[in-house]
Amino acid sequence: MQEAHNPYDVVIIGGGPAGLSAALALGRARKRVLLCDAGPRRNQAAARVHNFVTRDGTPPDEFRTVARAQLAAYPTVEVRDVGVDAVTGERGAFRVALGADTAVARRVLLCTGMIDELPPLDGLRELWGHAVFQCPYCHGWEIQDRAWGYLARAGQEAHLVPFALQLRAWTDRVTVFTAGELEVA
């Protein structure tokens, strides 16, 4: 267990692009940082990551490797491949449970990202990340001006039309699929 009299300035939970960027900024500010990364990464099925200056089009594993190598230059940044089981305490005195270990931190930064829960549609998992995408900002440029399908799920009714219209920035051929989960008028 880490000593309470020498806490981290920040424990970052999540080692994706947001967590890595935060660790870099805080390391450059000479803050004592622990970055906890348990995976899995949302973009691991994708061939390339986008929207990161100087790294646009980089394979996800390479992006992560380069980012971690850059963090290694900052002695106040520690990276661990570990999940966080619980966070307790209050501002200025958090206890972060890391399996059998505990870290103490003044602040906790959540950079946990998202996990996509795919509907049980035959063939979808095999196409995920290279023919079926979840983010037009991540993959829209590469497939612009082609016919797109938008899979709308139950609970998305309020966002259906605005999102479908937003997709028109990349293509004017958008088809909405519901997989039988909701009625579209």
Secondary structure in CASP SS format (residue, H / E / C, confidence):
PFRMAT SS
TARGET T0000
AUTHOR 0000-0000-0000
METHOD secondary structure of the structure
MODEL  1
M C 1.00
Q C 1.00
E C 1.00
A C 1.00
H C 1.00
N C 1.00
P C 1.00
Y E 1.00
D E 1.00
V E 1.00
V E 1.00
I E 1.00
I E 1.00
G C 1.00
G C 1.00
G C 1.00
P H 1.00
A H 1.00
G H 1.00
L H 1.00
S H 1.00
A H 1.00
A H 1.00
L H 1.00
A H 1.00
L H 1.00
G H 1.00
R H 1.00
A C 1.00
R C 1.00
K C 1.00
R C 1.00
V E 1.00
L E 1.00
L E 1.00
C E 1.00
D C 1.00
A C 1.00
G C 1.00
P C 1.00
R C 1.00
R H 1.00
N H 1.00
Q H 1.00
A H 1.00
A C 1.00
A C 1.00
R C 1.00
V E 1.00
H C 1.00
N C 1.00
F C 1.00
V C 1.00
T C 1.00
R C 1.00
D C 1.00
G C 1.00
T E 1.00
P C 1.00
P H 1.00
D H 1.00
E H 1.00
F H 1.00
R H 1.00
T H 1.00
V H 1.00
A H 1.00
R H 1.00
A H 1.00
Q H 1.00
L H 1.00
A C 1.00
A C 1.00
Y C 1.00
P C 1.00
T C 1.00
V E 1.00
E E 1.00
V E 1.00
R E 1.00
D C 1.00
V C 1.00
G C 1.00
V C 1.00
D C 1.00
A E 1.00
V E 1.00
T E 1.00
G E 1.00
E E 1.00
R C 1.00
G C 1.00
A E 1.00
F E 1.00
R E 1.00
V E 1.00
A E 1.00
L E 1.00
G C 1.00
A C 1.00
D E 1.00
T E 1.00
A E 1.00
V E 1.00
A E 1.00
R E 1.00
R E 1.00
V E 1.00
L E 1.00
L E 1.00
C C 1.00
T C 1.00
G C 1.00
M C 1.00
I C 1.00
D C 1.00
E C 1.00
L C 1.00
P C 1.00
P C 1.00
L C 1.00
D C 1.00
G C 1.00
L H 1.00
R H 1.00
E H 1.00
L H 1.00
W E 1.00
G C 1.00
H C 1.00
A C 1.00
V E 1.00
F C 1.00
Q C 1.00
C C 1.00
P H 1.00
Y H 1.00
C H 1.00
H H 1.00
G C 1.00
W C 1.00
E C 1.00
I C 1.00
Q C 1.00
D C 1.00
R C 1.00
A C 1.00
W E 1.00
G E 1.00
Y E 1.00
L E 1.00
A C 1.00
R C 1.00
A C 1.00
G C 1.00
Q C 1.00
E H 1.00
A H 1.00
H H 1.00
L H 1.00
V H 1.00
P H 1.00
F H 1.00
A H 1.00
L H 1.00
Q H 1.00
L H 1.00
R H 1.00
A H 1.00
W C 1.00
T C 1.00
D C 1.00
R C 1.00
V E 1.00
T E 1.00
V E 1.00
F E 1.00
T C 1.00
A C 1.00
G C 1.00
E C 1.00
L C 1.00
E C 1.00
V C 1.00
A C 1.00
END
